[in-house]
């Protein structure tokens, strides 16, 4: 396969695709108030990471906490999944 020169049509594709990527949804956050991510809760709590994970897991199982999967944009502009937590009935 030989090399080919970029044409103005190729550059148009490149710029259009880059714009489409930047126009994507920036975040998908759970609806309502009081949602926190694990890193936010870890910073607020005086527990270690393992203990906090266990506390959240048990709280969700008992119905004390709610959890939802959301999406955030990272420094590269890609969406990644992240878990959100809140105290049940915190609206």
N, CA, C and O atoms as a CHARMM CRD file, in Angstrom:
* protein
*
  364
    1    1 UNK  N      0.83300  -1.15600   0.00000 PROA 1      0.00000
    2    1 UNK  CA     0.00000   0.00000   0.00000 PROA 1      0.00000
    3    1 UNK  C      0.89200   1.23700   0.00000 PROA 1      0.00000
    4    1 UNK  O      1.76900   1.35900   0.85500 PROA 1      0.00000
    5    2 UNK  N      0.69000   2.13200  -0.91800 PROA 2      0.00000
    6    2 UNK  CA     1.51000   3.33200  -1.00800 PROA 2      0.00000
    7    2 UNK  C      1.03000   4.41300  -0.06600 PROA 2      0.00000
    8    2 UNK  O     -0.09200   4.37700   0.44000 PROA 2      0.00000
    9    3 UNK  N      1.91300   5.38200   0.15800 PROA 3      0.00000
   10    3 UNK  CA     1.51000   6.50200   0.99700 PROA 3      0.00000
   11    3 UNK  C      0.63100   7.44100   0.18200 PROA 3      0.00000
   12    3 UNK  O      0.74000   7.51900  -1.04200 PROA 3      0.00000
   13    4 UNK  N     -0.23500   8.14400   0.88100 PROA 4      0.00000
   14    4 UNK  CA    -1.05800   9.08000   0.14700 PROA 4      0.00000
   15    4 UNK  C     -1.01200  10.43300   0.82200 PROA 4      0.00000
   16    4 UNK  O     -0.86300  10.53400   2.03900 PROA 4      0.00000
   17    5 UNK  N     -1.13600  11.43800   0.04100 PROA 5      0.00000
   18    5 UNK  CA    -1.09900  12.79400   0.56900 PROA 5      0.00000
   19    5 UNK  C     -2.44400  13.13000   1.20400 PROA 5      0.00000
   20    5 UNK  O     -3.49500  12.66300   0.76400 PROA 5      0.00000
   21    6 UNK  N     -2.38500  13.94500   2.24200 PROA 6      0.00000
   22    6 UNK  CA    -3.63200  14.40800   2.83700 PROA 6      0.00000
   23    6 UNK  C     -4.23500  15.47400   1.93200 PROA 6      0.00000
   24    6 UNK  O     -3.55200  16.39400   1.48400 PROA 6      0.00000
   25    7 UNK  N     -5.49800  15.33000   1.68000 PROA 7      0.00000
   26    7 UNK  CA    -6.20500  16.31200   0.87000 PROA 7      0.00000
   27    7 UNK  C     -6.99100  17.23800   1.78100 PROA 7      0.00000
   28    7 UNK  O     -7.08400  17.00300   2.98600 PROA 7      0.00000
   29    8 UNK  N     -7.54100  18.26100   1.22100 PROA 8      0.00000
   30    8 UNK  CA    -8.35700  19.17200   2.02900 PROA 8      0.00000
   31    8 UNK  C     -9.57900  18.44400   2.56500 PROA 8      0.00000
   32    8 UNK  O    -10.08600  18.77800   3.63600 PROA 8      0.00000
   33    9 UNK  N    -10.05300  17.44800   1.82100 PROA 9      0.00000
   34    9 UNK  CA   -11.20000  16.64900   2.28000 PROA 9      0.00000
   35    9 UNK  C    -10.80500  15.82900   3.51000 PROA 9      0.00000
   36    9 UNK  O    -11.61100  15.67900   4.42800 PROA 9      0.00000
   37   10 UNK  N     -9.58200  15.29800   3.54500 PROA 10     0.00000
   38   10 UNK  CA    -9.08800  14.56400   4.70500 PROA 10     0.00000
   39   10 UNK  C     -9.01200  15.48200   5.92700 PROA 10     0.00000
   40   10 UNK  O     -9.40300  15.09200   7.02700 PROA 10     0.00000
   41   11 UNK  N     -8.51200  16.69100   5.73100 PROA 11     0.00000
   42   11 UNK  CA    -8.40700  17.64900   6.82400 PROA 11     0.00000
   43   11 UNK  C     -9.80100  18.03700   7.33500 PROA 11     0.00000
   44   11 UNK  O     -9.99400  18.25800   8.53000 PROA 11     0.00000
   45   12 UNK  N    -10.74900  18.11300   6.42900 PROA 12     0.00000
   46   12 UNK  CA   -12.12400  18.41200   6.82100 PROA 12     0.00000
   47   12 UNK  C    -12.66500  17.29300   7.71900 PROA 12     0.00000
   48   12 UNK  O    -13.33100  17.55700   8.72000 PROA 12     0.00000
   49   13 UNK  N    -12.37200  16.04800   7.35000 PROA 13     0.00000
   50   13 UNK  CA   -12.78700  14.90800   8.17600 PROA 13     0.00000
   51   13 UNK  C    -12.15200  14.99900   9.56000 PROA 13     0.00000
   52   13 UNK  O    -12.82700  14.80600  10.57100 PROA 13     0.00000
   53   14 UNK  N    -10.86800  15.29100   9.60300 PROA 14     0.00000
   54   14 UNK  CA   -10.14600  15.35500  10.87500 PROA 14     0.00000
   55   14 UNK  C    -10.74600  16.41900  11.78300 PROA 14     0.00000
   56   14 UNK  O    -10.99600  16.15800  12.96000 PROA 14     0.00000
   57   15 UNK  N    -10.97700  17.60000  11.25700 PROA 15     0.00000
   58   15 UNK  CA   -11.53300  18.67500  12.08800 PROA 15     0.00000
   59   15 UNK  C    -12.97600  18.37900  12.49500 PROA 15     0.00000
   60   15 UNK  O    -13.37900  18.69700  13.61400 PROA 15     0.00000
   61   16 UNK  N    -13.75600  17.77500  11.60200 PROA 16     0.00000
   62   16 UNK  CA   -15.14300  17.44200  11.92700 PROA 16     0.00000
   63   16 UNK  C    -15.20700  16.37700  13.01800 PROA 16     0.00000
   64   16 UNK  O    -16.02100  16.47700  13.93600 PROA 16     0.00000
   65   17 UNK  N    -14.35400  15.36200  12.92500 PROA 17     0.00000
   66   17 UNK  CA   -14.32500  14.31800  13.95900 PROA 17     0.00000
   67   17 UNK  C    -13.86000  14.87800  15.31000 PROA 17     0.00000
   68   17 UNK  O    -14.39400  14.50500  16.35400 PROA 17     0.00000
   69   18 UNK  N    -12.87500  15.76300  15.28700 PROA 18     0.00000
   70   18 UNK  CA   -12.39500  16.37000  16.53000 PROA 18     0.00000
   71   18 UNK  C    -13.49700  17.20200  17.18400 PROA 18     0.00000
   72   18 UNK  O    -13.66300  17.16600  18.40300 PROA 18     0.00000
   73   19 UNK  N    -14.24000  17.94000  16.38700 PROA 19     0.00000
   74   19 UNK  CA   -15.33900  18.74400  16.92100 PROA 19     0.00000
   75   19 UNK  C    -16.44300  17.84600  17.46800 PROA 19     0.00000
   76   19 UNK  O    -17.00400  18.12800  18.52700 PROA 19     0.00000
   77   20 UNK  N    -16.75700  16.77700  16.75800 PROA 20     0.00000
   78   20 UNK  CA   -17.80300  15.85600  17.22100 PROA 20     0.00000
   79   20 UNK  C    -17.40700  15.24400  18.55900 PROA 20     0.00000
   80   20 UNK  O    -18.25700  15.06000  19.43000 PROA 20     0.00000
   81   21 UNK  N    -16.12700  14.92800  18.73100 PROA 21     0.00000
   82   21 UNK  CA   -15.65700  14.36900  19.99400 PROA 21     0.00000
   83   21 UNK  C    -15.81300  15.38600  21.11700 PROA 21     0.00000
   84   21 UNK  O    -16.23400  15.03000  22.21800 PROA 21     0.00000
   85   22 UNK  N    -15.47800  16.64700  20.85300 PROA 22     0.00000
   86   22 UNK  CA   -15.56900  17.65800  21.90400 PROA 22     0.00000
   87   22 UNK  C    -17.01000  18.03800  22.20200 PROA 22     0.00000
   88   22 UNK  O    -17.29500  18.56600  23.27700 PROA 22     0.00000
   89   23 UNK  N    -17.92800  17.77900  21.27300 PROA 23     0.00000
   90   23 UNK  CA   -19.34400  18.09300  21.48500 PROA 23     0.00000
   91   23 UNK  C    -20.07900  17.01000  22.24700 PROA 23     0.00000
   92   23 UNK  O    -21.25100  17.17500  22.58400 PROA 23     0.00000
   93   24 UNK  N    -19.39700  15.89100  22.52700 PROA 24     0.00000
   94   24 UNK  CA   -20.04100  14.80200  23.26700 PROA 24     0.00000
   95   24 UNK  C    -20.45300  15.27300  24.64900 PROA 24     0.00000
   96   24 UNK  O    -20.03000  16.33000  25.11700 PROA 24     0.00000
   97   25 UNK  N    -21.27300  14.47800  25.28300 PROA 25     0.00000
   98   25 UNK  CA   -21.72000  14.78700  26.63700 PROA 25     0.00000
   99   25 UNK  C    -20.50300  14.92400  27.54100 PROA 25     0.00000
  100   25 UNK  O    -19.61500  14.07200  27.54400 PROA 25     0.00000
  101   26 UNK  N    -20.47700  16.01900  28.31600 PROA 26     0.00000
  102   26 UNK  CA   -19.34500  16.24000  29.20900 PROA 26     0.00000
  103   26 UNK  C    -19.40600  15.33500  30.43000 PROA 26     0.00000
  104   26 UNK  O    -18.39300  14.78500  30.86100 PROA 26     0.00000
  105   27 UNK  N    -20.59700  15.18900  30.97600 PROA 27     0.00000
  106   27 UNK  CA   -20.75500  14.35000  32.15600 PROA 27     0.00000
  107   27 UNK  C    -22.15900  13.76800  32.16600 PROA 27     0.00000
  108   27 UNK  O    -23.08400  14.33000  31.57900 PROA 27     0.00000
  109   28 UNK  N    -22.30100  12.65800  32.82600 PROA 28     0.00000
  110   28 UNK  CA   -23.60800  12.07800  33.10700 PROA 28     0.00000
  111   28 UNK  C    -23.65200  11.86500  34.61300 PROA 28     0.00000
  112   28 UNK  O    -23.11900  10.88800  35.13900 PROA 28     0.00000
  113   29 UNK  N    -24.29700  12.79800  35.28600 PROA 29     0.00000
  114   29 UNK  CA   -24.35900  12.75200  36.73900 PROA 29     0.00000
  115   29 UNK  C    -25.73000  12.29000  37.18700 PROA 29     0.00000
  116   29 UNK  O    -26.71800  12.53200  36.49400 PROA 29     0.00000
  117   30 UNK  N    -25.81100  11.62500  38.33800 PROA 30     0.00000
  118   30 UNK  CA   -27.11800  11.22100  38.85500 PROA 30     0.00000
  119   30 UNK  C    -27.95900  12.46100  39.16500 PROA 30     0.00000
  120   30 UNK  O    -27.42800  13.51200  39.52600 PROA 30     0.00000
  121   31 UNK  N    -29.26700  12.32200  39.01700 PROA 31     0.00000
  122   31 UNK  CA   -30.16400  13.42800  39.32600 PROA 31     0.00000
  123   31 UNK  C    -30.32000  13.57000  40.82400 PROA 31     0.00000
  124   31 UNK  O    -30.22700  12.59200  41.56400 PROA 31     0.00000
  125   32 UNK  N    -30.55600  14.78400  41.26400 PROA 32     0.00000
  126   32 UNK  CA   -30.77600  15.04200  42.67900 PROA 32     0.00000
  127   32 UNK  C    -29.54600  15.61000  43.36500 PROA 32     0.00000
  128   32 UNK  O    -28.49200  15.78500  42.75500 PROA 32     0.00000
  129   33 UNK  N    -29.70800  15.88900  44.63500 PROA 33     0.00000
  130   33 UNK  CA   -28.65600  16.51800  45.43500 PROA 33     0.00000
  131   33 UNK  C    -27.94000  15.49200  46.30300 PROA 33     0.00000
  132   33 UNK  O    -28.46000  14.40800  46.56700 PROA 33     0.00000
  133   34 UNK  N    -26.74800  15.85000  46.73700 PROA 34     0.00000
  134   34 UNK  CA   -26.04600  15.06300  47.74600 PROA 34     0.00000
  135   34 UNK  C    -25.16800  13.93300  47.23900 PROA 34     0.00000
  136   34 UNK  O    -24.63700  13.17600  48.05200 PROA 34     0.00000
  137   35 UNK  N    -24.99300  13.78500  45.93200 PROA 35     0.00000
  138   35 UNK  CA   -24.17400  12.69600  45.40100 PROA 35     0.00000
  139   35 UNK  C    -22.69500  13.01100  45.56900 PROA 35     0.00000
  140   35 UNK  O    -22.25300  14.12700  45.29800 PROA 35     0.00000
  141   36 UNK  N    -21.93900  12.02700  46.01500 PROA 36     0.00000
  142   36 UNK  CA   -20.48800  12.14400  46.18600 PROA 36     0.00000
  143   36 UNK  C    -19.81400  10.93100  45.56000 PROA 36     0.00000
  144   36 UNK  O    -20.37300   9.83400  45.55100 PROA 36     0.00000
  145   37 UNK  N    -18.61500  11.13700  45.04000 PROA 37     0.00000
  146   37 UNK  CA   -17.82500  10.03600  44.50000 PROA 37     0.00000
  147   37 UNK  C    -16.97400   9.43100  45.61800 PROA 37     0.00000
  148   37 UNK  O    -16.82600  10.02000  46.68900 PROA 37     0.00000
  149   38 UNK  N    -16.42500   8.26000  45.35500 PROA 38     0.00000
  150   38 UNK  CA   -15.57000   7.61100  46.34800 PROA 38     0.00000
  151   38 UNK  C    -14.38900   8.51000  46.72500 PROA 38     0.00000
  152   38 UNK  O    -14.12000   8.67800  47.91400 PROA 38     0.00000
  153   39 UNK  N    -13.66500   9.10000  45.74500 PROA 39     0.00000
  154   39 UNK  CA   -12.54300   9.96600  46.14400 PROA 39     0.00000
  155   39 UNK  C    -12.98000  11.15000  47.01400 PROA 39     0.00000
  156   39 UNK  O    -12.25200  11.54500  47.92500 PROA 39     0.00000
  157   40 UNK  N    -14.15400  11.71700  46.74400 PROA 40     0.00000
  158   40 UNK  CA   -14.65400  12.81800  47.57400 PROA 40     0.00000
  159   40 UNK  C    -14.96300  12.33500  48.99000 PROA 40     0.00000
  160   40 UNK  O    -14.61700  12.99700  49.96900 PROA 40     0.00000
  161   41 UNK  N    -15.61500  11.17600  49.09000 PROA 41     0.00000
  162   41 UNK  CA   -15.92800  10.61400  50.40600 PROA 41     0.00000
  163   41 UNK  C    -14.66000  10.22000  51.14700 PROA 41     0.00000
  164   41 UNK  O    -14.56800  10.39800  52.36200 PROA 41     0.00000
  165   42 UNK  N    -13.69200   9.69000  50.43100 PROA 42     0.00000
  166   42 UNK  CA   -12.42800   9.28300  51.04700 PROA 42     0.00000
  167   42 UNK  C    -11.71200  10.48800  51.64400 PROA 42     0.00000
  168   42 UNK  O    -11.13300  10.40600  52.72700 PROA 42     0.00000
  169   43 UNK  N    -11.75800  11.60000  50.93100 PROA 43     0.00000
  170   43 UNK  CA   -11.11600  12.81700  51.41100 PROA 43     0.00000
  171   43 UNK  C    -11.82500  13.35300  52.67200 PROA 43     0.00000
  172   43 UNK  O    -11.18000  13.88200  53.57800 PROA 43     0.00000
  173   44 UNK  N    -13.15500  13.20700  52.71300 PROA 44     0.00000
  174   44 UNK  CA   -13.94500  13.71700  53.84400 PROA 44     0.00000
  175   44 UNK  C    -13.86400  12.81900  55.07600 PROA 44     0.00000
  176   44 UNK  O    -13.96200  13.29600  56.20600 PROA 44     0.00000
  177   45 UNK  N    -13.68700  11.52800  54.85300 PROA 45     0.00000
  178   45 UNK  CA   -13.77500  10.57200  55.97100 PROA 45     0.00000
  179   45 UNK  C    -12.42600  10.39500  56.64900 PROA 45     0.00000
  180   45 UNK  O    -11.37700  10.75600  56.11600 PROA 45     0.00000
  181   46 UNK  N    -12.49500   9.83300  57.83100 PROA 46     0.00000
  182   46 UNK  CA   -11.25400   9.51500  58.54800 PROA 46     0.00000
  183   46 UNK  C    -10.97900   8.01900  58.48300 PROA 46     0.00000
  184   46 UNK  O    -10.26300   7.47800  59.32500 PROA 46     0.00000
  185   47 UNK  N    -11.55300   7.34400  57.47700 PROA 47     0.00000
  186   47 UNK  CA   -11.36200   5.90500  57.29700 PROA 47     0.00000
  187   47 UNK  C    -10.35500   5.65700  56.17900 PROA 47     0.00000
  188   47 UNK  O    -10.13600   6.50500  55.31300 PROA 47     0.00000
  189   48 UNK  N     -9.76000   4.49400  56.22100 PROA 48     0.00000
  190   48 UNK  CA    -8.91500   4.07200  55.11200 PROA 48     0.00000
  191   48 UNK  C     -9.78600   3.68000  53.92300 PROA 48     0.00000
  192   48 UNK  O    -11.00200   3.54900  54.06000 PROA 48     0.00000
  193   49 UNK  N     -9.17100   3.49500  52.76700 PROA 49     0.00000
  194   49 UNK  CA    -9.92500   3.16200  51.55200 PROA 49     0.00000
  195   49 UNK  C    -10.68900   1.85100  51.67700 PROA 49     0.00000
  196   49 UNK  O    -11.86200   1.77000  51.31400 PROA 49     0.00000
  197   50 UNK  N    -10.02100   0.83100  52.19100 PROA 50     0.00000
  198   50 UNK  CA   -10.67100  -0.47400  52.31600 PROA 50     0.00000
  199   50 UNK  C    -11.86400  -0.39900  53.26600 PROA 50     0.00000
  200   50 UNK  O    -12.93900  -0.91600  52.96300 PROA 50     0.00000
  201   51 UNK  N    -11.67200   0.23800  54.39900 PROA 51     0.00000
  202   51 UNK  CA   -12.74400   0.35200  55.38300 PROA 51     0.00000
  203   51 UNK  C    -13.91000   1.16800  54.81200 PROA 51     0.00000
  204   51 UNK  O    -15.07000   0.82700  55.04100 PROA 51     0.00000
  205   52 UNK  N    -13.60900   2.24500  54.06800 PROA 52     0.00000
  206   52 UNK  CA   -14.66300   3.05700  53.46100 PROA 52     0.00000
  207   52 UNK  C    -15.43900   2.25700  52.42200 PROA 52     0.00000
  208   52 UNK  O    -16.66400   2.35700  52.35500 PROA 52     0.00000
  209   53 UNK  N    -14.74200   1.46700  51.61400 PROA 53     0.00000
  210   53 UNK  CA   -15.43600   0.62400  50.62500 PROA 53     0.00000
  211   53 UNK  C    -16.38600  -0.36100  51.31100 PROA 53     0.00000
  212   53 UNK  O    -17.51800  -0.55500  50.86900 PROA 53     0.00000
  213   54 UNK  N    -15.91900  -0.97100  52.38100 PROA 54     0.00000
  214   54 UNK  CA   -16.75800  -1.90700  53.12800 PROA 54     0.00000
  215   54 UNK  C    -17.96000  -1.19300  53.74400 PROA 54     0.00000
  216   54 UNK  O    -19.07200  -1.72100  53.72100 PROA 54     0.00000
  217   55 UNK  N    -17.74600  -0.00600  54.29000 PROA 55     0.00000
  218   55 UNK  CA   -18.83000   0.77400  54.88200 PROA 55     0.00000
  219   55 UNK  C    -19.87900   1.12000  53.82900 PROA 55     0.00000
  220   55 UNK  O    -21.07600   0.98700  54.08200 PROA 55     0.00000
  221   56 UNK  N    -19.44200   1.55800  52.66100 PROA 56     0.00000
  222   56 UNK  CA   -20.37000   1.89800  51.58100 PROA 56     0.00000
  223   56 UNK  C    -21.11800   0.66100  51.09200 PROA 56     0.00000
  224   56 UNK  O    -22.32800   0.70300  50.86800 PROA 56     0.00000
  225   57 UNK  N    -20.38900  -0.43100  50.93200 PROA 57     0.00000
  226   57 UNK  CA   -21.00200  -1.68400  50.47100 PROA 57     0.00000
  227   57 UNK  C    -22.08400  -2.14500  51.44600 PROA 57     0.00000
  228   57 UNK  O    -23.17600  -2.52700  51.02300 PROA 57     0.00000
  229   58 UNK  N    -21.79100  -2.11200  52.73700 PROA 58     0.00000
  230   58 UNK  CA   -22.76900  -2.52300  53.74000 PROA 58     0.00000
  231   58 UNK  C    -23.93400  -1.52900  53.81000 PROA 58     0.00000
  232   58 UNK  O    -25.08100  -1.93300  54.00200 PROA 58     0.00000
  233   59 UNK  N    -23.64700  -0.24200  53.65700 PROA 59     0.00000
  234   59 UNK  CA   -24.69000   0.77200  53.68100 PROA 59     0.00000
  235   59 UNK  C    -25.64600   0.65100  52.51100 PROA 59     0.00000
  236   59 UNK  O    -26.85000   0.85200  52.67000 PROA 59     0.00000
  237   60 UNK  N    -25.12300   0.32300  51.33500 PROA 60     0.00000
  238   60 UNK  CA   -25.97000   0.10800  50.16400 PROA 60     0.00000
  239   60 UNK  C    -26.82800  -1.13300  50.36500 PROA 60     0.00000
  240   60 UNK  O    -28.02200  -1.12500  50.06300 PROA 60     0.00000
  241   61 UNK  N    -26.22000  -2.19100  50.87100 PROA 61     0.00000
  242   61 UNK  CA   -26.95400  -3.44500  51.09900 PROA 61     0.00000
  243   61 UNK  C    -28.07800  -3.26700  52.12100 PROA 61     0.00000
  244   61 UNK  O    -29.13800  -3.87900  51.99200 PROA 61     0.00000
  245   62 UNK  N    -27.84900  -2.43600  53.13100 PROA 62     0.00000
  246   62 UNK  CA   -28.86200  -2.22600  54.17500 PROA 62     0.00000
  247   62 UNK  C    -29.88800  -1.16600  53.79300 PROA 62     0.00000
  248   62 UNK  O    -30.88900  -0.99200  54.48900 PROA 62     0.00000
  249   63 UNK  N    -29.64600  -0.45500  52.69300 PROA 63     0.00000
  250   63 UNK  CA   -30.58500   0.57400  52.25700 PROA 63     0.00000
  251   63 UNK  C    -30.31100   1.94900  52.83400 PROA 63     0.00000
  252   63 UNK  O    -31.09600   2.87100  52.61300 PROA 63     0.00000
  253   64 UNK  N    -29.22400   2.11000  53.56200 PROA 64     0.00000
  254   64 UNK  CA   -28.87600   3.41000  54.14000 PROA 64     0.00000
  255   64 UNK  C    -28.31700   4.35500  53.08000 PROA 64     0.00000
  256   64 UNK  O    -28.54000   5.56400  53.14600 PROA 64     0.00000
  257   65 UNK  N    -27.59700   3.81100  52.11200 PROA 65     0.00000
  258   65 UNK  CA   -27.00600   4.60800  51.03200 PROA 65     0.00000
  259   65 UNK  C    -27.56700   4.16800  49.69000 PROA 65     0.00000
  260   65 UNK  O    -27.99800   3.02700  49.52500 PROA 65     0.00000
  261   66 UNK  N    -27.55400   5.09000  48.73400 PROA 66     0.00000
  262   66 UNK  CA   -27.88000   4.78600  47.34600 PROA 66     0.00000
  263   66 UNK  C    -26.58600   4.85100  46.55200 PROA 66     0.00000
  264   66 UNK  O    -25.65600   5.56400  46.92800 PROA 66     0.00000
  265   67 UNK  N    -26.52700   4.10600  45.45100 PROA 67     0.00000
  266   67 UNK  CA   -25.38600   4.20700  44.55200 PROA 67     0.00000
  267   67 UNK  C    -25.88800   4.27700  43.12200 PROA 67     0.00000
  268   67 UNK  O    -26.88600   3.64600  42.77300 PROA 67     0.00000
  269   68 UNK  N    -25.20000   5.04000  42.30600 PROA 68     0.00000
  270   68 UNK  CA   -25.52000   5.17900  40.88300 PROA 68     0.00000
  271   68 UNK  C    -24.21600   5.25800  40.10100 PROA 68     0.00000
  272   68 UNK  O    -23.21000   5.77200  40.59100 PROA 68     0.00000
  273   69 UNK  N    -24.25100   4.74500  38.89400 PROA 69     0.00000
  274   69 UNK  CA   -23.10000   4.87100  38.00500 PROA 69     0.00000
  275   69 UNK  C    -23.28900   6.12100  37.16600 PROA 69     0.00000
  276   69 UNK  O    -24.34800   6.33200  36.57600 PROA 69     0.00000
  277   70 UNK  N    -22.26700   6.93600  37.11700 PROA 70     0.00000
  278   70 UNK  CA   -22.27700   8.13600  36.29200 PROA 70     0.00000
  279   70 UNK  C    -21.06800   8.14400  35.38700 PROA 70     0.00000
  280   70 UNK  O    -20.30100   7.18200  35.35500 PROA 70     0.00000
  281   71 UNK  N    -20.89700   9.22100  34.65500 PROA 71     0.00000
  282   71 UNK  CA   -19.72800   9.36600  33.78600 PROA 71     0.00000
  283   71 UNK  C    -19.14000  10.74800  33.96000 PROA 71     0.00000
  284   71 UNK  O    -19.85600  11.73200  34.14600 PROA 71     0.00000
  285   72 UNK  N    -17.83400  10.80300  33.89600 PROA 72     0.00000
  286   72 UNK  CA   -17.09700  12.06000  33.94700 PROA 72     0.00000
  287   72 UNK  C    -16.06400  12.07000  32.83000 PROA 72     0.00000
  288   72 UNK  O    -15.67800  11.02300  32.30900 PROA 72     0.00000
  289   73 UNK  N    -15.63200  13.24800  32.47900 PROA 73     0.00000
  290   73 UNK  CA   -14.61400  13.41000  31.44600 PROA 73     0.00000
  291   73 UNK  C    -13.24600  13.47700  32.12100 PROA 73     0.00000
  292   73 UNK  O    -13.06800  14.21100  33.09300 PROA 73     0.00000
  293   74 UNK  N    -12.28300  12.71700  31.60900 PROA 74     0.00000
  294   74 UNK  CA   -10.94200  12.76400  32.18600 PROA 74     0.00000
  295   74 UNK  C    -10.09600  13.81600  31.48200 PROA 74     0.00000
  296   74 UNK  O    -10.59100  14.51900  30.60100 PROA 74     0.00000
  297   75 UNK  N     -8.83800  13.93100  31.85900 PROA 75     0.00000
  298   75 UNK  CA    -7.96200  14.96500  31.30300 PROA 75     0.00000
  299   75 UNK  C     -7.69300  14.77400  29.81100 PROA 75     0.00000
  300   75 UNK  O     -7.27500  15.71400  29.13500 PROA 75     0.00000
  301   76 UNK  N     -7.92400  13.58200  29.29500 PROA 76     0.00000
  302   76 UNK  CA    -7.73600  13.32900  27.86200 PROA 76     0.00000
  303   76 UNK  C     -9.00700  13.59000  27.05700 PROA 76     0.00000
  304   76 UNK  O     -9.01100  13.48200  25.83100 PROA 76     0.00000
  305   77 UNK  N    -10.08000  13.93500  27.76100 PROA 77     0.00000
  306   77 UNK  CA   -11.33700  14.21400  27.08800 PROA 77     0.00000
  307   77 UNK  C    -12.21800  13.00200  26.88400 PROA 77     0.00000
  308   77 UNK  O    -13.24000  13.08700  26.20200 PROA 77     0.00000
  309   78 UNK  N    -11.83900  11.87100  27.46500 PROA 78     0.00000
  310   78 UNK  CA   -12.63100  10.64900  27.32600 PROA 78     0.00000
  311   78 UNK  C    -13.55400  10.48000  28.52500 PROA 78     0.00000
  312   78 UNK  O    -13.19800  10.83800  29.64800 PROA 78     0.00000
  313   79 UNK  N    -14.73900   9.93500  28.28000 PROA 79     0.00000
  314   79 UNK  CA   -15.66900   9.65700  29.36600 PROA 79     0.00000
  315   79 UNK  C    -15.27200   8.36400  30.06500 PROA 79     0.00000
  316   79 UNK  O    -14.87200   7.39600  29.41900 PROA 79     0.00000
  317   80 UNK  N    -15.38500   8.35600  31.38100 PROA 80     0.00000
  318   80 UNK  CA   -15.14400   7.13500  32.14100 PROA 80     0.00000
  319   80 UNK  C    -16.24900   6.97800  33.17200 PROA 80     0.00000
  320   80 UNK  O    -16.83300   7.96500  33.61900 PROA 80     0.00000
  321   81 UNK  N    -16.53100   5.75100  33.54600 PROA 81     0.00000
  322   81 UNK  CA   -17.57200   5.47300  34.53000 PROA 81     0.00000
  323   81 UNK  C    -17.02900   5.71700  35.93200 PROA 81     0.00000
  324   81 UNK  O    -15.86900   5.43800  36.23500 PROA 81     0.00000
  325   82 UNK  N    -17.91000   6.24600  36.77300 PROA 82     0.00000
  326   82 UNK  CA   -17.54900   6.47200  38.16600 PROA 82     0.00000
  327   82 UNK  C    -18.79700   6.24800  39.02000 PROA 82     0.00000
  328   82 UNK  O    -19.90700   6.57900  38.60300 PROA 82     0.00000
  329   83 UNK  N    -18.61500   5.69300  40.19800 PROA 83     0.00000
  330   83 UNK  CA   -19.72500   5.39600  41.09300 PROA 83     0.00000
  331   83 UNK  C    -19.99600   6.61000  41.97900 PROA 83     0.00000
  332   83 UNK  O    -19.07200   7.22500  42.51000 PROA 83     0.00000
  333   84 UNK  N    -21.27200   6.94200  42.12800 PROA 84     0.00000
  334   84 UNK  CA   -21.71400   8.01800  43.00900 PROA 84     0.00000
  335   84 UNK  C    -22.52600   7.42100  44.15500 PROA 84     0.00000
  336   84 UNK  O    -23.25000   6.44200  43.96900 PROA 84     0.00000
  337   85 UNK  N    -22.40200   8.01100  45.33000 PROA 85     0.00000
  338   85 UNK  CA   -23.11600   7.55700  46.52000 PROA 85     0.00000
  339   85 UNK  C    -23.81300   8.75200  47.17300 PROA 85     0.00000
  340   85 UNK  O    -23.35800   9.89000  47.05800 PROA 85     0.00000
  341   86 UNK  N    -24.92300   8.47300  47.85900 PROA 86     0.00000
  342   86 UNK  CA   -25.54400   9.47600  48.71300 PROA 86     0.00000
  343   86 UNK  C    -26.35500   8.76800  49.79200 PROA 86     0.00000
  344   86 UNK  O    -26.68700   7.58700  49.68700 PROA 86     0.00000
  345   87 UNK  N    -26.66100   9.54400  50.83800 PROA 87     0.00000
  346   87 UNK  CA   -27.49500   9.03000  51.91500 PROA 87     0.00000
  347   87 UNK  C    -28.91300   8.91500  51.35900 PROA 87     0.00000
  348   87 UNK  O    -29.40200   9.83900  50.70900 PROA 87     0.00000
  349   88 UNK  N    -29.56100   7.80800  51.60600 PROA 88     0.00000
  350   88 UNK  CA   -30.90300   7.54800  51.08100 PROA 88     0.00000
  351   88 UNK  C    -31.85900   8.66300  51.51400 PROA 88     0.00000
  352   88 UNK  O    -31.83400   9.12400  52.65500 PROA 88     0.00000
  353   89 UNK  N    -32.69900   9.07800  50.56400 PROA 89     0.00000
  354   89 UNK  CA   -33.70400  10.13300  50.79400 PROA 89     0.00000
  355   89 UNK  C    -33.06100  11.47000  51.12700 PROA 89     0.00000
  356   89 UNK  O    -33.57700  12.21500  51.95900 PROA 89     0.00000
  357   90 UNK  N    -31.93600  11.78200  50.48400 PROA 90     0.00000
  358   90 UNK  CA   -31.23200  13.04100  50.75100 PROA 90     0.00000
  359   90 UNK  C    -31.67100  14.15500  49.80500 PROA 90     0.00000
  360   90 UNK  O    -30.96800  15.15900  49.69000 PROA 90     0.00000
  361   91 UNK  N    -32.80400  14.01500  49.12400 PROA 91     0.00000
  362   91 UNK  CA   -33.23500  15.05400  48.17000 PROA 91     0.00000
  363   91 UNK  C    -33.78700  16.23300  48.85800 PROA 91     0.00000
  364   91 UNK  O    -34.19300  17.19500  48.20500 PROA 91     0.00000
